[in-house]
Amino acid sequence: MTGQVLGMWVNTGMRDEPTQPENQVAIPPTVGEHTVFKDANCSLFLYLTPLCLLFLLARHILILQNRSNIASRRDASYIMIFFKTQTIVIVAQVVGFLLVSTSALPHVARAIDGQDWILESYTELVPSRHNEVQDAFKNKLEGIRLGSFIAASERGLNSEGVYDVRGKIAGKDAVVQVMKNTGTEALGEVLALKDRGELLYSGYIVISGRYEPVIVMVKVPGKVLSDTREYQRASDEGREKLKKQAIKLMCKAVADIAVQSHLLHYENNIDNTLVTVSHGKVISAKVCDYGASVTFKVSGSVTRKEVYDWCKARWTPDTWIVVSDEMPF
């Protein structure tokens, strides 16, 4: 089967007609997801707070009026009216305050790692920018030739794995990330890659005879440090030295991205950092995998030094763990 997409004819290698994808359009978060409730809670907080203040004011006015009436007339009917009115107002006041308290809880300002320059995650951005990604997984992408399987699903909570791509796409080396679904996490990752300038395409391609949702992105050069020959052959002291070099360069890359693209690659662990090693020294480190729940917008006023210092304090050779380091051989 052949197809003409992306301006070229290629052989997909498929003999049988693949299973057609369902009419699965990327949908916004459903009720029950945190992002929807966060926006709703903000509105509730804004509207219910003045309402509760009005309840308080009305309560005190009624108390003064009823006290005056009772004192002047000493009428039993006014006493009944007083208590009934008081009961209604107090119940309404309690209910109002409970609603405000409940709605405000998820909206409490947070400071991730104590850093107020870290703003909302890309998962939380999806509702407000849904028009940008509502058709992200609508189209079939033919003409993309998958290469070797280069990353297992364990390295991405919302990913089934990553494939290399044969040839170039839009003149760039690329990889294909197979998604588990097309929900909020997938949409958020599309947004993050778009903001970073590393998104090429998203949609469906044929894998093992069926259409699967994928994100096609620019390939980040390098290898995970633990996969390099230099690291595997190094002594414990040598490995620690390589880690220090990689962390320093990785934090510099994270700081550059934060200032240039106004987003924070938070999950910059060793598996999400691709390095280049030359003559026994790490000379380059770049981050990959922009999972929506662990990629954040940052304040426009944040500086490289702030981000770099935060990153350096967060990661040390002891905390930047390579799984194979802990496995007996």
Secondary structure, DSSP 4 states (H G I P E B T S, - for coil): -EEEETTEEEE----SPPBPPP-----PPPTTSHHHHHHHHHHHHHHHHHHHHHHHHHHHHHHHHHHHHHHHH--HHHHHHHHHHHHHHHHHHHHHHHHHHHHHGGGS---GGG-TTEEEEHHHHTTTTHHHHTTTT-SB--S--EEEEEE-GGG-TTEEEEEEESS-BTTB-EEEEEES-SSHHHHHHHHHHHHHT-EEEEEEEEETTEEEEEEEEEPPPSEEGGGSHHHHHS-HHHHHHHHHHHHHHHHHHHHHHHHHHSEEE----GGGEEEEEETTEEEEEEE----GGGEEEE-TT--HHHHHHHHHHH--TTTS--GGGGS--
